[in-house]
């Protein structure tokens, strides 16, 4: 039961972190098309969407890299260590009984 709760906790933390990251792209999606229309005269929505996604991915890539490699890796290692400790404690409890 503890292992299931730990996994749920880690997945919840990761989801919250990613939701925060997702919100970081909101200003990009709002400002870039406006700037393209005002400063470059690009009024075609499709071109604005393509350019905005390229700019957004260029800006957000380092953040995603950190989240997926560093943070997810750290949390996964922490979870695996906790699971090993719990399994060891359960094994020792069974041996003592």
Buried (B, 14 or more C-beta within 10 A) or exposed (E): EEEEEBEEEBEEEBEEBBEEBEEEBEEBEEEBBEBBBEEEEBEEEEEBBEBBBEBBEEBBEEEEEEBEEEBBEEBEEEBEEBBEEBEEEEEEEEEEE
